[in-house]
Amino acid sequence: MFLEEYDVIVVGAGHAGSEAAAAAANLGSKTLLVTMSLQNIAQMSCNPAMGGIAKGQIVREIDALGGYSGIVSDKTAIQFKMLNKSKGPAMWSPRVQSDRMRFAEEWRMMLEATPNLDFYQEMVKGLIIEDGRIKGIRTSLGVEIRSKSVVLTNGTFLNGLIHIGEKQFGGGRAGESAATGITEDLIKAGFEAGRMKTGTPPRVDGRSLDYSKMNEEKGDAKPAKFSYSDVTAPLTHQRSCHMTYTSLNVHDILREGFDRSPMFNGRIKSLGPRYCPSIEDKINRFADKERHQLFVEPEGWNTCEVYVNGFSTSLPEDIQFKALSSVAGFEKVKFFRPGYAIEYDFFPPTQLKHTLETKLVEGLYFAGQINGTTGYEEAASQGLMAGINAHLKVHEKDPLILKRDEAYIGVLIDDLITKGTEEPYRMFTSRAEYRTLLRQDNADFRLTPMSYEIGLASEDRLRRMERKLNESEKMVSFFKETSVSVAETNPILEAKESAPITQGDKMFKIFSRPQVELEDMVKFEKVEDYIRENDLDEEIVEQAVIQVKYSGYIEKERNNADKLNRLEEVKIPENFDYNKIKSMSIEAKQKLSKIRPVTISQASRISGVSPSDISVLLIYMGR
C-alpha cells in the first residue's frame, strides 16, 4: 500500500498536526498525515475561538512564518476583537470568534490543496524504532509505513479517559475513541510519561436562551484580521456574543454534586489547567466569590449551537442541567451535550531539544498536548516548528530555533524544554520578558525574513513586509523632520490637558507625549496630507505610531536582550560532566545533567540552578 518511504509522517490531525503537515509539505518534504478521522481535521474540540491574550500574538507569528492558522481564522471568523486596547501595544492581543464547522472545513481544503501531502485514516498503534532512530509507524491493521522522521501530535487521545460524574469511558474526545499503543512503545524506549486533565463545558441550544437577560458583547467597530497576507479581508458584519453570571444559588446546586464529582472523589488524580479551571473548581477555590462570568458564544453563522465559556465541568449531567437552568437567561435551556473532563497521557517536555526533536530517539518530534500544553494556538505553533525542523533535519539543513527575544513561540518552547511543566501550560504575556519587542503588530518584521530564508514564507509575503517596514520608517522620519507651530499645536494639547508649548517643535516630540494619540496627530493637515499622498494603510500608520510613542521602551528592551543573548553564544559541550564541579550545588548538578542545556543562557533558566551555580560553571569552562 505504501511502497515509498516518506520524509515526514505526522500522527494526529489537530491544530499541531495540521500545521506540522502543511509546513513540512510546503517546504518540499514528502509528507503523510495520519489521523483516526479525516472528517475531524483541525477540530475545535473546546471553545470556538482563536487568539486572545498572548495567544493572538502566537497566531500572528504562525502567520508571519507561513503557517495556515491565521488565514483559516480570518476566513471563518464571525467576530473580531483586539483585546487590551486600553493598555500599551505590547499587551494588544487579537481574538476571533470562529465558525466551528467552517474552520475545520477550511483547514481540510487548504491541506488538500497543499502539494507533497498525502492522507491516511487509521489509528497508529506503535512506532518503529531501530538503533535509537525512528524508522516509521505501525497501524492498528498492522500496516508498516516507513519514514525518515515522525511528528507525534496526539492531543488528548493517548489512553484518553472521559469523566462525567461517576461515569467514565475511554475516548480522545466525545464520540471518538482513545489511541493506544504509542505510550507503551515510548515508555519501552525509555521515555518518562505522565497524566494530565482538561475539560469542556456543555453545548446548548441557543433557541432556548433568553438573551434579553444577558449583556451583549459586540466585536470591534473597525475589525482587523490575523493574516499579514492579502488573501483575507476584515469582517464586514459580525455576530455578537453575550455575557451572564452564575449566582450563590447556582453554586449551591453545583455543590450538591461534589460527592459524585470525579475531581473530588479521587477518580481524577491528574492536574488540570490552572488558568482555565472547571466551574466546580472555581467555586471550591474561590468560595468567597458570589458570582462568576459566563460567556455565551455562538458556534457559527448559521448554527443554533452555543458554547458556554466558563462552565467547564465533569459533574453529573443532572447537576449540570439543574445548575445551568438557574443562570439568568438559561431558565429554559436545552442541552446538546453535557460537559466532561478528560485525562490523557503526556510526556514531560524536558525530554526534547529546542527543535522539538526528542533527545532519546533521533528523528522523532513531539508537538502540542503531548508536551503538556493547552490551547489551539500553543499546539499549532509547536506543530509548525516541529514540521519545519523535521524537514530541515531530513534534508540535512540547519534547524530553525526561535529565541526568547524573537517570538512568543521561542518563549513557549524554551519554557517547556528548560523548565518542564507539571500542569497544562498556557501562554501569557507575563511569561515573555521581552514583550515590548514581541508585539502582535511586528511579527512579520521578526519572523518573515527567516522563514523566507528557509523557503516557507513566500516572496510576496516578504515584499509586503518590506514595504510596511520601509513606509513606517519613512513616516517616523517625517515626524522627526517636520515642525509644527504654537498656533496649530496648543489647541490640541489643551484639549488633552497636556502642557502647551511656547515655541514651534518637531512632531516627533509632540507625539511622544503619553496623552497625544494618532487621532490627535491627524488633526495636523501635514499628517493627513502625508498619509493620503503616500497611500498608507492603517497597518503602516499604526506601526509608525508605535515606533514613535514607544521608541524609548523598545530601545531599552533591545539593549537588555542583546546583553543576555551574549550568554546564548556560550555553548556547553554536549556530554559535559557536571558532577566534576565540586563547588556546584547537588540540585544544580542533577537538573543540568537531566535537561542537558545547550547554552549558559538556557542553563541559567533552569529551576534550581542559582546565579552562583552559573558563575561556577562559567569559571570551570574558562570564561
C-alpha positions as CSV (number, residue, x, y, z in Angstrom):
1,M,0.0,0.0,0.0
2,F,2.8,2.4,0.9
3,L,5.8,1.4,-1.2
4,E,7.6,4.7,-0.9
5,E,9.4,6.0,2.3
6,Y,8.1,9.3,3.5
7,D,10.3,12.2,4.6
8,V,7.9,13.2,7.4
9,I,4.9,11.3,8.9
10,V,2.6,13.4,11.1
11,V,0.5,11.5,13.6
12,G,-2.7,13.3,14.5
13,A,-4.6,16.0,12.6
14,G,-5.5,18.5,15.2
15,H,-4.1,22.1,15.2
16,A,-0.5,20.9,15.8
17,G,-0.6,18.1,13.3
18,S,-2.3,20.2,10.6
19,E,0.4,22.9,10.9
20,A,3.2,20.4,11.0
21,A,2.0,18.6,7.9
22,A,1.5,21.9,6.0
23,A,4.9,23.2,6.9
24,A,6.8,20.0,6.0
25,A,5.0,19.6,2.7
26,N,5.2,23.2,1.7
27,L,9.0,23.1,2.3
28,G,9.2,20.2,-0.1
29,S,9.2,17.1,2.1
30,K,7.1,14.1,1.0
31,T,4.7,14.1,3.9
32,L,1.9,11.8,5.2
33,L,-0.8,13.0,7.7
34,V,-2.3,10.0,9.6
35,T,-5.4,10.5,11.6
36,M,-8.2,8.3,13.1
37,S,-10.8,10.5,11.4
38,L,-10.3,12.6,8.3
39,Q,-13.7,14.2,9.0
40,N,-12.3,15.9,12.1
41,I,-9.2,17.6,10.8
42,A,-8.3,20.7,12.9
43,Q,-11.4,20.2,15.0
44,M,-12.1,22.9,17.6
45,S,-12.5,20.4,20.5
46,C,-13.2,23.1,23.0
47,N,-14.1,26.8,22.5
48,P,-14.9,28.1,19.0
49,A,-12.3,30.9,19.0
50,M,-8.7,31.6,18.1
51,G,-6.3,34.1,19.7
52,G,-6.7,36.0,23.0
53,I,-4.2,37.3,25.5
54,A,-0.7,36.2,24.2
55,K,-2.4,33.6,22.1
56,G,-3.2,36.2,19.5
57,Q,0.4,37.1,19.2
58,I,1.2,33.4,18.6
59,V,-1.3,33.2,15.8
60,R,0.2,36.2,14.1
61,E,3.7,34.7,14.5
62,I,2.4,31.4,12.9
63,D,1.1,33.5,10.0
64,A,4.3,35.5,9.7
65,L,6.2,32.2,9.4
66,G,3.9,31.0,6.6
67,G,1.6,28.8,8.6
68,Y,-2.1,28.4,8.0
69,S,-3.8,29.2,11.3
70,G,-4.1,33.0,10.7
71,I,-5.6,32.6,7.2
72,V,-8.1,29.9,8.4
73,S,-9.1,32.1,11.4
74,D,-9.7,35.1,9.2
75,K,-11.8,33.2,6.6
76,T,-14.0,31.6,9.2
77,A,-14.3,34.4,11.8
78,I,-17.7,35.6,12.9
79,Q,-16.4,38.2,15.3
80,F,-13.1,40.1,15.8
81,K,-11.8,41.8,18.9
82,M,-8.5,43.4,19.7
83,L,-8.1,42.8,23.5
84,N,-6.3,45.1,25.9
85,K,-6.5,48.2,23.6
86,S,-6.6,50.4,26.7
87,K,-3.1,49.3,27.5
88,G,0.2,49.7,25.7
89,P,0.7,47.9,22.3
90,A,2.8,45.1,24.0
91,M,-0.5,43.9,25.5
92,W,-2.7,44.2,22.5
93,S,-4.0,40.7,21.6
94,P,-6.2,39.8,18.6
95,R,-9.0,37.3,19.0
96,V,-11.7,35.9,16.7
97,Q,-14.9,34.0,17.4
98,S,-14.9,31.2,14.9
99,D,-17.5,29.2,12.9
100,R,-16.5,25.8,14.2
101,M,-17.7,23.8,11.2
102,R,-16.3,26.2,8.6
103,F,-13.0,26.3,10.5
104,A,-12.4,22.5,10.1
105,E,-13.7,22.6,6.5
106,E,-11.3,25.4,5.5
107,W,-8.4,23.6,7.1
108,R,-9.2,20.4,5.2
109,M,-9.5,22.3,1.9
110,M,-6.2,24.1,2.4
111,L,-4.4,20.9,3.4
112,E,-5.8,19.0,0.4
113,A,-4.6,21.8,-1.9
114,T,-1.0,21.5,-0.4
115,P,1.5,19.7,-2.7
116,N,3.6,16.8,-1.4
117,L,0.9,15.9,1.3
118,D,-0.8,12.5,1.5
119,F,-3.5,11.5,3.9
120,Y,-4.4,8.2,5.6
121,Q,-7.1,7.3,8.1
122,E,-6.3,4.7,10.7
123,M,-5.1,4.5,14.3
124,V,-1.3,4.5,14.8
125,K,-0.7,1.6,17.2
126,G,3.1,1.8,17.5
127,L,6.4,3.2,16.4
128,I,9.2,1.6,14.5
129,I,12.4,2.5,16.4
130,E,15.8,0.9,15.3
131,D,19.2,1.7,16.9
132,G,17.9,4.8,18.6
133,R,16.3,6.2,15.4
134,I,12.7,6.5,14.2
135,K,12.1,4.4,11.1
136,G,8.3,4.7,10.8
137,I,4.9,3.8,12.3
138,R,2.7,0.7,12.7
139,T,-1.1,1.0,12.4
140,S,-3.8,-1.0,14.1
141,L,-4.3,-3.1,11.0
142,G,-0.6,-4.0,11.1
143,V,0.4,-1.7,8.2
144,E,4.0,-0.5,8.5
145,I,4.8,2.8,6.9
146,R,8.5,3.9,6.7
147,S,9.6,7.4,7.3
148,K,12.8,9.4,7.9
149,S,11.1,11.4,10.7
150,V,7.8,11.2,12.7
151,V,6.0,14.1,14.4
152,L,3.6,13.0,17.2
153,T,0.7,15.4,17.7
154,N,-1.7,13.1,19.6
155,G,-3.7,15.7,21.6
156,T,-5.8,14.2,24.3
157,F,-6.1,10.8,22.6
158,L,-3.2,8.9,24.2
159,N,-5.1,6.5,26.6
160,G,-7.8,9.2,26.9
161,L,-10.4,8.7,29.6
162,I,-13.6,10.8,29.7
163,H,-15.3,11.5,33.0
164,I,-18.9,12.7,33.5
165,G,-19.9,12.4,37.2
166,E,-19.4,8.8,38.3
167,K,-19.3,7.5,34.7
168,Q,-16.1,7.1,32.8
169,F,-15.2,5.7,29.4
170,G,-12.3,5.6,27.0
171,G,-12.2,8.4,24.4
172,G,-10.0,11.1,22.9
173,R,-13.0,13.4,22.9
174,A,-16.7,12.9,22.9
175,G,-17.7,10.4,20.3
176,E,-14.2,9.4,19.3
177,S,-12.1,6.5,20.6
178,A,-8.8,6.8,22.5
179,A,-5.5,5.9,20.9
180,T,-3.5,3.0,22.5
181,G,0.0,1.6,21.9
182,I,2.1,4.7,21.3
183,T,2.6,5.4,25.0
184,E,3.6,1.9,25.7
185,D,6.2,2.0,22.9
186,L,7.6,5.3,24.1
187,I,8.0,4.0,27.7
188,K,9.7,0.9,26.3
189,A,12.1,3.2,24.5
190,G,13.0,4.9,27.9
191,F,10.6,7.9,27.9
192,E,9.0,9.3,31.1
193,A,5.2,9.7,30.8
194,G,2.6,11.4,33.0
195,R,-1.1,12.2,33.0
196,M,-2.9,15.5,32.6
197,K,-6.5,16.6,32.6
198,T,-8.6,19.1,30.7
199,G,-12.3,19.7,30.5
200,T,-15.1,21.2,28.4
201,P,-18.5,22.8,29.1
202,P,-21.9,21.8,28.0
203,R,-23.1,22.9,24.5
204,V,-26.7,24.2,24.5
205,D,-29.5,25.2,22.1
206,G,-29.3,28.9,21.5
207,R,-33.0,29.0,20.7
208,S,-33.8,28.1,24.3
209,L,-31.9,31.0,25.8
210,D,-33.3,34.5,26.7
211,Y,-30.6,36.9,25.6
212,S,-32.5,39.9,26.9
213,K,-31.3,38.9,30.4
214,M,-27.6,38.9,29.3
215,N,-25.1,41.6,28.4
216,E,-24.4,41.8,24.6
217,E,-20.7,41.6,23.7
218,K,-20.1,43.1,20.2
219,G,-17.0,42.8,18.1
220,D,-14.8,45.8,17.3
221,A,-16.4,48.7,15.3
222,K,-13.4,48.6,12.9
223,P,-12.3,44.9,12.9
224,A,-8.8,44.0,11.9
225,K,-7.6,40.5,11.0
226,F,-4.9,38.0,11.8
227,S,-3.1,37.3,8.5
228,Y,-0.5,39.7,7.1
229,S,-1.2,38.4,3.6
230,D,-3.8,39.9,1.2
231,V,-5.7,36.6,0.8
232,T,-8.1,37.5,3.7
233,A,-10.1,40.7,4.5
234,P,-11.5,42.1,7.7
235,L,-15.1,41.2,8.6
236,T,-17.8,43.5,7.3
237,H,-20.5,42.2,9.6
238,Q,-20.3,40.2,12.9
239,R,-22.2,38.0,15.3
240,S,-22.4,39.1,19.0
241,C,-21.5,37.0,22.0
242,H,-23.3,37.5,25.3
243,M,-22.3,37.5,29.0
244,T,-24.2,36.4,32.1
245,Y,-23.2,35.3,35.6
246,T,-23.6,32.4,38.0
247,S,-25.1,33.1,41.5
248,L,-24.9,31.8,45.0
249,N,-27.9,29.7,44.2
250,V,-26.1,28.2,41.2
251,H,-23.1,27.5,43.4
252,D,-25.2,25.7,46.0
253,I,-26.7,23.5,43.3
254,L,-23.3,22.6,41.9
255,R,-22.1,21.7,45.4
256,E,-24.9,19.1,45.6
257,G,-22.9,17.0,43.1
258,F,-19.5,17.3,44.7
259,D,-19.8,13.8,46.3
260,R,-20.3,12.4,42.7
261,S,-17.6,14.6,41.1
262,P,-14.5,12.7,39.8
263,M,-12.5,15.8,40.8
264,F,-13.3,15.5,44.5
265,N,-13.9,11.7,44.9
266,G,-10.4,10.7,43.7
267,R,-11.3,9.3,40.3
268,I,-9.3,12.1,38.6
269,K,-5.8,12.2,40.0
270,S,-4.0,14.3,37.3
271,L,-3.7,18.1,37.3
272,G,-5.9,20.3,35.1
273,P,-5.2,23.8,33.7
274,R,-4.7,26.3,36.5
275,Y,-5.9,29.3,34.4
276,C,-9.0,27.6,32.9
277,P,-10.5,25.7,35.9
278,S,-13.7,23.9,35.9
279,I,-16.8,25.6,37.4
280,E,-16.7,23.2,40.4
281,D,-13.0,24.0,40.9
282,K,-13.8,27.8,40.8
283,I,-16.5,27.7,43.4
284,N,-14.4,25.4,45.6
285,R,-11.2,27.5,45.4
286,F,-12.9,30.9,45.4
287,A,-15.7,30.2,47.9
288,D,-15.9,33.9,48.8
289,K,-16.9,35.0,45.2
290,E,-20.7,35.4,44.8
291,R,-20.7,35.0,41.0
292,H,-18.5,34.1,38.0
293,Q,-18.7,35.3,34.4
294,L,-20.1,33.0,31.7
295,F,-19.5,33.9,28.1
296,V,-22.2,32.7,25.7
297,E,-20.5,32.1,22.4
298,P,-22.3,31.1,19.1
299,E,-20.6,28.2,17.3
300,G,-21.1,29.7,13.9
301,W,-23.0,31.9,11.5
302,N,-26.0,29.6,11.0
303,T,-26.0,27.0,13.8
304,C,-28.0,27.4,16.9
305,E,-25.4,25.5,19.0
306,V,-23.9,27.6,21.7
307,Y,-20.7,27.2,23.8
308,V,-21.0,28.2,27.5
309,N,-17.5,29.5,28.1
310,G,-16.7,29.5,31.9
311,F,-18.8,26.5,32.7
312,S,-16.3,23.7,32.1
313,T,-17.4,20.7,34.3
314,S,-17.2,17.0,34.9
315,L,-20.2,17.0,37.3
316,P,-23.1,14.5,36.8
317,E,-25.3,15.7,33.9
318,D,-28.3,16.1,36.1
319,I,-26.4,18.6,38.3
320,Q,-25.0,20.4,35.2
321,F,-28.6,20.9,33.8
322,K,-30.1,21.9,37.2
323,A,-27.3,24.5,37.9
324,L,-27.2,26.0,34.4
325,S,-31.0,26.3,34.4
326,S,-30.6,28.6,37.4
327,V,-28.4,31.1,35.4
328,A,-30.0,34.3,34.2
329,G,-31.1,33.7,30.6
330,F,-30.8,29.9,30.8
331,E,-34.1,29.2,32.6
332,K,-35.4,27.1,29.7
333,V,-32.1,25.8,28.5
334,K,-31.9,22.7,26.3
335,F,-28.6,20.7,26.2
336,F,-27.0,19.5,23.1
337,R,-24.4,17.6,25.1
338,P,-23.0,17.8,28.7
339,G,-19.6,19.0,29.7
340,Y,-16.9,16.4,30.6
341,A,-13.3,16.1,31.8
342,I,-10.7,14.1,30.0
343,E,-7.5,12.5,31.3
344,Y,-4.7,11.7,28.8
345,D,-1.0,10.8,28.6
346,F,1.7,13.4,28.1
347,F,5.5,13.3,28.1
348,P,7.4,15.9,30.2
349,P,8.9,18.2,27.6
350,T,12.4,18.4,29.2
351,Q,12.9,15.2,27.1
352,L,13.1,17.4,24.0
353,K,15.6,19.6,22.2
354,H,14.8,23.2,21.1
355,T,13.8,21.8,17.7
356,L,11.1,19.6,19.5
357,E,13.1,16.5,18.5
358,T,13.3,14.0,21.3
359,K,16.7,13.5,22.9
360,L,16.2,9.7,23.1
361,V,15.1,8.9,19.6
362,E,16.6,10.7,16.6
363,G,14.1,11.9,14.1
364,L,11.1,11.7,16.5
365,Y,9.3,15.0,17.3
366,F,6.6,15.9,19.8
367,A,4.2,18.8,19.4
368,G,1.0,20.0,21.2
369,Q,-0.7,18.5,24.2
370,I,1.7,15.5,24.2
371,N,4.2,18.1,25.6
372,G,1.9,19.2,28.4
373,T,0.5,22.4,26.8
374,T,-3.1,23.5,26.5
375,G,-4.7,25.6,23.8
376,Y,-5.1,25.5,20.0
377,E,-2.5,28.3,19.5
378,E,0.2,26.8,21.6
379,A,-0.3,23.4,19.8
380,A,-0.3,24.9,16.3
381,S,2.9,26.8,16.9
382,Q,4.7,23.7,18.2
383,G,3.4,21.7,15.2
384,L,4.7,24.4,12.8
385,M,8.1,24.4,14.4
386,A,8.3,20.5,14.6
387,G,7.2,20.2,10.9
388,I,9.8,22.8,9.8
389,N,12.6,21.2,11.8
390,A,11.7,17.6,10.8
391,H,12.0,18.8,7.1
392,L,15.3,20.6,7.8
393,K,16.8,17.6,9.5
394,V,15.8,15.1,6.8
395,H,17.4,17.4,4.2
396,E,20.5,17.9,6.4
397,K,20.0,21.6,6.8
398,D,20.5,23.8,10.0
399,P,17.5,23.8,12.3
400,L,15.2,26.8,12.9
401,I,15.3,27.8,16.5
402,L,13.5,30.9,17.7
403,K,15.0,32.8,20.6
404,R,13.1,34.3,23.6
405,D,13.6,37.8,22.2
406,E,12.4,36.8,18.7
407,A,9.0,35.2,19.3
408,Y,6.4,34.1,21.8
409,I,6.9,30.7,20.1
410,G,10.5,30.9,21.2
411,V,9.4,31.6,24.8
412,L,6.9,28.8,24.8
413,I,9.4,26.1,23.5
414,D,12.2,27.3,25.8
415,D,9.9,27.3,28.8
416,L,8.8,23.7,28.0
417,I,12.1,22.1,27.4
418,T,14.0,24.1,30.1
419,K,11.6,24.3,32.9
420,G,9.1,21.5,32.0
421,T,5.5,21.7,33.3
422,E,3.5,19.8,35.9
423,E,0.2,21.2,34.8
424,P,-1.2,22.2,31.3
425,Y,1.0,25.1,30.1
426,R,-0.7,28.2,28.8
427,M,1.0,31.2,27.3
428,F,0.6,34.6,28.9
429,T,2.2,38.0,28.0
430,S,3.9,37.9,31.5
431,R,5.9,34.8,30.5
432,A,7.8,36.9,27.9
433,E,10.5,39.1,29.4
434,Y,10.7,41.0,26.0
435,R,7.1,41.5,25.3
436,T,7.6,45.1,24.1
437,L,9.7,43.6,21.3
438,L,7.3,40.7,20.7
439,R,4.2,42.7,19.8
440,Q,1.3,41.3,17.6
441,D,1.9,44.2,15.1
442,N,5.5,43.4,14.2
443,A,5.5,39.5,14.0
444,D,6.2,39.8,10.2
445,F,9.3,42.0,10.8
446,R,10.6,39.5,13.3
447,L,9.9,36.2,11.5
448,T,9.0,36.5,7.8
449,P,12.7,37.1,6.6
450,M,14.0,34.0,8.4
451,S,11.0,31.9,7.2
452,Y,11.6,33.2,3.6
453,E,15.3,32.2,4.0
454,I,14.4,28.5,4.6
455,G,11.8,28.5,1.8
456,L,8.5,28.6,3.7
457,A,7.3,32.2,3.6
458,S,6.6,33.3,0.0
459,E,8.3,36.1,-1.8
460,D,5.0,38.0,-1.9
461,R,4.9,37.9,1.9
462,L,8.5,39.2,2.1
463,R,7.8,42.1,-0.3
464,R,4.6,43.1,1.7
465,M,6.7,43.1,4.9
466,E,9.5,45.1,3.4
467,R,7.0,47.8,2.1
468,K,5.4,48.0,5.5
469,L,8.8,48.3,7.2
470,N,10.1,50.9,4.7
471,E,6.9,53.1,4.7
472,S,6.6,53.0,8.5
473,E,10.3,54.0,8.9
474,K,9.7,56.9,6.4
475,M,6.7,58.1,8.4
476,V,8.8,58.1,11.6
477,S,11.4,60.2,9.8
478,F,8.6,62.5,8.6
479,F,7.6,63.1,12.3
480,K,11.2,63.7,13.3
481,E,11.9,66.2,10.5
482,T,8.6,68.1,10.4
483,S,8.0,71.1,12.6
484,V,4.6,72.4,13.9
485,S,3.7,75.9,15.1
486,V,2.5,77.0,18.5
487,A,-0.8,78.1,17.0
488,E,-1.7,74.8,15.4
489,T,-0.4,72.7,18.3
490,N,-1.6,74.2,21.5
491,P,-5.4,73.8,20.9
492,I,-4.8,70.0,20.5
493,L,-2.6,69.9,23.6
494,E,-5.0,71.9,25.7
495,A,-7.9,69.5,24.7
496,K,-5.8,66.7,26.0
497,E,-4.8,68.6,29.2
498,S,-1.2,68.5,28.2
499,A,1.2,71.4,28.9
500,P,1.2,73.9,25.9
501,I,4.4,74.7,24.0
502,T,5.9,78.2,23.9
503,Q,7.7,77.7,20.6
504,G,7.4,75.5,17.5
505,D,8.7,72.0,17.8
506,K,9.2,68.7,15.9
507,M,6.1,66.5,15.5
508,F,8.1,63.5,17.0
509,K,8.5,65.3,20.3
510,I,4.8,66.4,20.4
511,F,3.7,62.9,19.5
512,S,5.9,61.3,22.2
513,R,3.6,62.8,24.9
514,P,1.5,60.0,26.5
515,Q,-1.7,62.0,26.2
516,V,-1.4,62.5,22.4
517,E,-2.8,59.8,20.2
518,L,-2.9,59.2,16.4
519,E,-6.4,60.7,16.2
520,D,-4.9,64.0,17.6
521,M,-2.0,63.9,15.2
522,V,-4.1,63.6,12.1
523,K,-5.7,66.9,13.1
524,F,-2.5,68.4,11.7
525,E,-3.0,68.9,8.0
526,K,0.6,67.9,7.3
527,V,-0.1,64.4,8.7
528,E,-3.4,63.9,6.9
529,D,-1.8,65.0,3.7
530,Y,1.2,62.7,4.2
531,I,-1.0,59.7,4.8
532,R,-3.2,60.4,1.7
533,E,-0.3,61.3,-0.7
534,N,1.6,58.1,0.2
535,D,-1.5,55.9,0.2
536,L,-0.7,54.4,3.6
537,D,-2.9,51.8,5.1
538,E,-3.8,51.6,8.8
539,E,-1.3,48.9,9.5
540,I,1.6,51.1,8.3
541,V,0.4,54.1,10.1
542,E,-0.1,52.1,13.4
543,Q,3.4,50.7,13.1
544,A,4.9,54.2,12.7
545,V,2.8,55.5,15.7
546,I,4.1,52.7,17.9
547,Q,7.7,53.3,16.9
548,V,7.3,57.0,17.8
549,K,5.4,56.6,21.1
550,Y,7.4,53.7,22.5
551,S,10.8,54.2,21.0
552,G,12.5,54.6,24.4
553,Y,10.9,51.4,25.8
554,I,11.7,49.4,22.6
555,E,15.4,50.5,22.6
556,K,15.9,49.8,26.3
557,E,14.4,46.3,25.9
558,R,16.5,45.6,22.8
559,N,19.7,46.5,24.7
560,N,18.7,44.2,27.6
561,A,18.0,41.4,25.2
562,D,21.4,41.9,23.4
563,K,23.2,41.7,26.8
564,L,21.5,38.4,27.7
565,N,22.0,37.0,24.2
566,R,25.7,37.1,24.8
567,L,25.2,34.1,27.2
568,E,23.4,32.3,24.3
569,E,26.7,32.3,22.5
570,V,28.5,30.4,25.3
571,K,27.9,26.8,24.3
572,I,28.1,23.9,26.7
573,P,29.7,20.7,25.4
574,E,27.1,18.0,24.6
575,N,28.4,15.4,27.1
576,F,29.6,17.9,29.8
577,D,30.1,16.1,33.2
578,Y,28.6,18.5,35.8
579,N,29.5,16.1,38.6
580,K,33.1,17.1,38.2
581,I,32.3,20.6,39.5
582,K,32.7,20.2,43.3
583,S,31.6,23.7,44.3
584,M,28.2,23.4,42.4
585,S,25.0,22.5,44.3
586,I,23.8,18.9,44.2
587,E,20.4,20.1,42.9
588,A,22.0,22.1,40.1
589,K,24.1,19.1,39.0
590,Q,21.1,16.9,38.9
591,K,18.9,19.4,37.0
592,L,21.7,20.2,34.5
593,S,22.6,16.5,33.9
594,K,18.9,15.7,33.2
595,I,18.0,18.7,31.0
596,R,21.4,19.0,29.2
597,P,21.2,22.7,28.3
598,V,22.8,23.8,25.1
599,T,24.0,27.2,26.3
600,I,24.9,29.0,29.5
601,S,21.8,31.2,29.0
602,Q,19.5,28.2,28.9
603,A,21.2,26.7,32.0
604,S,20.5,29.9,33.9
605,R,16.7,29.5,33.3
606,I,16.5,26.0,34.8
607,S,14.6,25.9,38.1
608,G,17.0,25.0,40.9
609,V,20.1,26.4,39.1
610,S,21.2,29.6,41.0
611,P,23.3,32.5,39.7
612,S,26.2,31.2,41.8
613,D,26.0,27.8,40.1
614,I,26.2,29.6,36.7
615,S,29.2,31.6,37.9
616,V,31.0,28.4,38.9
617,L,30.1,26.8,35.6
618,L,31.5,29.8,33.7
619,I,34.7,29.7,35.7
620,Y,35.1,26.0,35.1
621,M,34.6,26.5,31.4
622,G,37.3,29.1,31.4
623,R,35.0,32.1,30.8
